[in-house]
Amino acid sequence: MTLSGSCLCNGIQYEITGPLTDVYHCHCSMCRKLHAAAFRTCAKVQAKDWRTVKGEELLKTFESSPGEFKVFCSTCGSSIHTRFT
């Protein structure tokens, strides 16, 4: 099964071909600010299962905590994913 998505302006499109694991709701202040909500629903995806189909050049990154990178669309500001190193 392939899941697909995009940012608000449709400049970035992506596909996920592997399983979503460890689904949880995060209530930390950073997630609440990022999503303007009481919590953010998260799931893990293996890097090998993620493919940016369109708009790679629009992806921007912000290191919100050491080793934690928020990836977003530089045009519309949509949060795309969080990458950990």
mmCIF file of the C-alpha atoms, coordinates in Angstrom:
data_MODEL
# 
_entry.id   MODEL 
# 
loop_
_atom_site.group_PDB 
_atom_site.id 
_atom_site.type_symbol 
_atom_site.label_atom_id 
_atom_site.label_alt_id 
_atom_site.label_comp_id 
_atom_site.label_asym_id 
_atom_site.label_entity_id 
_atom_site.label_seq_id 
_atom_site.pdbx_PDB_ins_code 
_atom_site.Cartn_x 
_atom_site.Cartn_y 
_atom_site.Cartn_z 
_atom_site.occupancy 
_atom_site.B_iso_or_equiv 
_atom_site.pdbx_formal_charge 
_atom_site.auth_seq_id 
_atom_site.auth_comp_id 
_atom_site.auth_asym_id 
_atom_site.auth_atom_id 
_atom_site.pdbx_PDB_model_num 
ATOM 1  C CA . MET A 1 1  ? 0.000  0.000  0.000  1.00 0.00 ? 1  MET A CA 1 
ATOM 2  C CA . THR A 1 2  ? 1.255  3.481  -0.853 1.00 0.00 ? 2  THR A CA 1 
ATOM 3  C CA . LEU A 1 3  ? 0.201  6.571  1.097  1.00 0.00 ? 3  LEU A CA 1 
ATOM 4  C CA . SER A 1 4  ? 0.544  9.949  -0.562 1.00 0.00 ? 4  SER A CA 1 
ATOM 5  C CA . GLY A 1 5  ? 0.286  13.536 0.572  1.00 0.00 ? 5  GLY A CA 1 
ATOM 6  C CA . SER A 1 6  ? 1.192  17.103 -0.182 1.00 0.00 ? 6  SER A CA 1 
ATOM 7  C CA . CYS A 1 7  ? 1.629  20.515 1.364  1.00 0.00 ? 7  CYS A CA 1 
ATOM 8  C CA . LEU A 1 8  ? -1.161 23.118 1.235  1.00 0.00 ? 8  LEU A CA 1 
ATOM 9  C CA . CYS A 1 9  ? 0.061  24.742 -1.991 1.00 0.00 ? 9  CYS A CA 1 
ATOM 10 C CA . ASN A 1 10 ? 0.673  21.311 -3.608 1.00 0.00 ? 10 ASN A CA 1 
ATOM 11 C CA . GLY A 1 11 ? 4.250  22.350 -4.400 1.00 0.00 ? 11 GLY A CA 1 
ATOM 12 C CA . ILE A 1 12 ? 5.561  19.360 -2.418 1.00 0.00 ? 12 ILE A CA 1 
ATOM 13 C CA . GLN A 1 13 ? 4.171  15.879 -2.971 1.00 0.00 ? 13 GLN A CA 1 
ATOM 14 C CA . TYR A 1 14 ? 5.381  12.716 -1.261 1.00 0.00 ? 14 TYR A CA 1 
ATOM 15 C CA . GLU A 1 15 ? 4.758  8.976  -1.040 1.00 0.00 ? 15 GLU A CA 1 
ATOM 16 C CA . ILE A 1 16 ? 5.204  6.535  1.819  1.00 0.00 ? 16 ILE A CA 1 
ATOM 17 C CA . THR A 1 17 ? 5.538  2.889  0.793  1.00 0.00 ? 17 THR A CA 1 
ATOM 18 C CA . GLY A 1 18 ? 6.296  1.228  4.129  1.00 0.00 ? 18 GLY A CA 1 
ATOM 19 C CA . PRO A 1 19 ? 4.398  0.810  7.377  1.00 0.00 ? 19 PRO A CA 1 
ATOM 20 C CA . LEU A 1 20 ? 3.591  3.583  9.830  1.00 0.00 ? 20 LEU A CA 1 
ATOM 21 C CA . THR A 1 21 ? 4.713  2.533  13.305 1.00 0.00 ? 21 THR A CA 1 
ATOM 22 C CA . ASP A 1 22 ? 4.674  3.853  16.865 1.00 0.00 ? 22 ASP A CA 1 
ATOM 23 C CA . VAL A 1 23 ? 1.653  6.127  16.373 1.00 0.00 ? 23 VAL A CA 1 
ATOM 24 C CA . TYR A 1 24 ? 1.206  8.570  19.266 1.00 0.00 ? 24 TYR A CA 1 
ATOM 25 C CA . HIS A 1 25 ? -0.086 12.026 20.229 1.00 0.00 ? 25 HIS A CA 1 
ATOM 26 C CA . CYS A 1 26 ? 2.560  14.517 21.352 1.00 0.00 ? 26 CYS A CA 1 
ATOM 27 C CA . HIS A 1 27 ? 1.465  17.300 23.716 1.00 0.00 ? 27 HIS A CA 1 
ATOM 28 C CA . CYS A 1 28 ? 4.828  19.073 24.119 1.00 0.00 ? 28 CYS A CA 1 
ATOM 29 C CA . SER A 1 29 ? 4.914  22.852 23.733 1.00 0.00 ? 29 SER A CA 1 
ATOM 30 C CA . MET A 1 30 ? 6.915  22.641 20.476 1.00 0.00 ? 30 MET A CA 1 
ATOM 31 C CA . CYS A 1 31 ? 4.318  20.373 18.803 1.00 0.00 ? 31 CYS A CA 1 
ATOM 32 C CA . ARG A 1 32 ? 1.438  22.505 20.077 1.00 0.00 ? 32 ARG A CA 1 
ATOM 33 C CA . LYS A 1 33 ? 3.065  25.640 18.629 1.00 0.00 ? 33 LYS A CA 1 
ATOM 34 C CA . LEU A 1 34 ? 4.002  23.988 15.324 1.00 0.00 ? 34 LEU A CA 1 
ATOM 35 C CA . HIS A 1 35 ? 0.466  22.746 14.676 1.00 0.00 ? 35 HIS A CA 1 
ATOM 36 C CA . ALA A 1 36 ? -1.579 25.369 16.555 1.00 0.00 ? 36 ALA A CA 1 
ATOM 37 C CA . ALA A 1 37 ? -3.442 22.571 18.302 1.00 0.00 ? 37 ALA A CA 1 
ATOM 38 C CA . ALA A 1 38 ? -3.619 20.801 21.651 1.00 0.00 ? 38 ALA A CA 1 
ATOM 39 C CA . PHE A 1 39 ? -1.495 17.924 20.291 1.00 0.00 ? 39 PHE A CA 1 
ATOM 40 C CA . ARG A 1 40 ? 0.152  16.529 17.158 1.00 0.00 ? 40 ARG A CA 1 
ATOM 41 C CA . THR A 1 41 ? -0.419 12.974 15.974 1.00 0.00 ? 41 THR A CA 1 
ATOM 42 C CA . CYS A 1 42 ? 2.857  11.325 14.959 1.00 0.00 ? 42 CYS A CA 1 
ATOM 43 C CA . ALA A 1 43 ? 3.978  8.053  13.395 1.00 0.00 ? 43 ALA A CA 1 
ATOM 44 C CA . LYS A 1 44 ? 7.402  6.723  12.493 1.00 0.00 ? 44 LYS A CA 1 
ATOM 45 C CA . VAL A 1 45 ? 8.346  6.048  8.873  1.00 0.00 ? 45 VAL A CA 1 
ATOM 46 C CA . GLN A 1 46 ? 11.641 4.532  7.762  1.00 0.00 ? 46 GLN A CA 1 
ATOM 47 C CA . ALA A 1 47 ? 13.683 6.934  5.582  1.00 0.00 ? 47 ALA A CA 1 
ATOM 48 C CA . LYS A 1 48 ? 13.885 4.252  2.857  1.00 0.00 ? 48 LYS A CA 1 
ATOM 49 C CA . ASP A 1 49 ? 10.063 4.221  2.671  1.00 0.00 ? 49 ASP A CA 1 
ATOM 50 C CA . TRP A 1 50 ? 9.752  8.006  2.104  1.00 0.00 ? 50 TRP A CA 1 
ATOM 51 C CA . ARG A 1 51 ? 9.978  9.539  -1.372 1.00 0.00 ? 51 ARG A CA 1 
ATOM 52 C CA . THR A 1 52 ? 9.546  13.186 -2.279 1.00 0.00 ? 52 THR A CA 1 
ATOM 53 C CA . VAL A 1 53 ? 7.761  13.033 -5.639 1.00 0.00 ? 53 VAL A CA 1 
ATOM 54 C CA . LYS A 1 54 ? 7.684  16.772 -6.345 1.00 0.00 ? 54 LYS A CA 1 
ATOM 55 C CA . GLY A 1 55 ? 9.131  19.942 -4.841 1.00 0.00 ? 55 GLY A CA 1 
ATOM 56 C CA . GLU A 1 56 ? 12.398 18.778 -3.265 1.00 0.00 ? 56 GLU A CA 1 
ATOM 57 C CA . GLU A 1 57 ? 13.742 22.307 -3.842 1.00 0.00 ? 57 GLU A CA 1 
ATOM 58 C CA . LEU A 1 58 ? 10.911 23.772 -1.726 1.00 0.00 ? 58 LEU A CA 1 
ATOM 59 C CA . LEU A 1 59 ? 11.820 21.766 1.392  1.00 0.00 ? 59 LEU A CA 1 
ATOM 60 C CA . LYS A 1 60 ? 13.377 23.828 4.187  1.00 0.00 ? 60 LYS A CA 1 
ATOM 61 C CA . THR A 1 61 ? 14.659 22.566 7.518  1.00 0.00 ? 61 THR A CA 1 
ATOM 62 C CA . PHE A 1 62 ? 14.721 24.015 11.021 1.00 0.00 ? 62 PHE A CA 1 
ATOM 63 C CA . GLU A 1 63 ? 16.662 22.331 13.852 1.00 0.00 ? 63 GLU A CA 1 
ATOM 64 C CA . SER A 1 64 ? 14.151 22.708 16.690 1.00 0.00 ? 64 SER A CA 1 
ATOM 65 C CA . SER A 1 65 ? 16.212 20.713 19.207 1.00 0.00 ? 65 SER A CA 1 
ATOM 66 C CA . PRO A 1 66 ? 19.664 19.143 18.895 1.00 0.00 ? 66 PRO A CA 1 
ATOM 67 C CA . GLY A 1 67 ? 19.319 16.375 16.286 1.00 0.00 ? 67 GLY A CA 1 
ATOM 68 C CA . GLU A 1 68 ? 15.618 17.080 15.606 1.00 0.00 ? 68 GLU A CA 1 
ATOM 69 C CA . PHE A 1 69 ? 14.817 18.735 12.288 1.00 0.00 ? 69 PHE A CA 1 
ATOM 70 C CA . LYS A 1 70 ? 11.386 20.079 11.313 1.00 0.00 ? 70 LYS A CA 1 
ATOM 71 C CA . VAL A 1 71 ? 10.944 19.965 7.518  1.00 0.00 ? 71 VAL A CA 1 
ATOM 72 C CA . PHE A 1 72 ? 8.429  22.332 5.953  1.00 0.00 ? 72 PHE A CA 1 
ATOM 73 C CA . CYS A 1 73 ? 7.362  23.919 2.652  1.00 0.00 ? 73 CYS A CA 1 
ATOM 74 C CA . SER A 1 74 ? 9.130  27.214 1.988  1.00 0.00 ? 74 SER A CA 1 
ATOM 75 C CA . THR A 1 75 ? 6.137  28.495 -0.009 1.00 0.00 ? 75 THR A CA 1 
ATOM 76 C CA . CYS A 1 76 ? 3.086  27.768 2.162  1.00 0.00 ? 76 CYS A CA 1 
ATOM 77 C CA . GLY A 1 77 ? 4.742  26.819 5.476  1.00 0.00 ? 77 GLY A CA 1 
ATOM 78 C CA . SER A 1 78 ? 3.118  23.377 5.742  1.00 0.00 ? 78 SER A CA 1 
ATOM 79 C CA . SER A 1 79 ? 4.842  20.995 8.118  1.00 0.00 ? 79 SER A CA 1 
ATOM 80 C CA . ILE A 1 80 ? 5.972  17.967 6.086  1.00 0.00 ? 80 ILE A CA 1 
ATOM 81 C CA . HIS A 1 81 ? 7.856  15.746 8.559  1.00 0.00 ? 81 HIS A CA 1 
ATOM 82 C CA . THR A 1 82 ? 10.351 15.667 11.406 1.00 0.00 ? 82 THR A CA 1 
ATOM 83 C CA . ARG A 1 83 ? 13.736 14.038 10.849 1.00 0.00 ? 83 ARG A CA 1 
ATOM 84 C CA . PHE A 1 84 ? 15.999 12.814 13.643 1.00 0.00 ? 84 PHE A CA 1 
ATOM 85 C CA . THR A 1 85 ? 19.762 12.267 13.405 1.00 0.00 ? 85 THR A CA 1 
# 
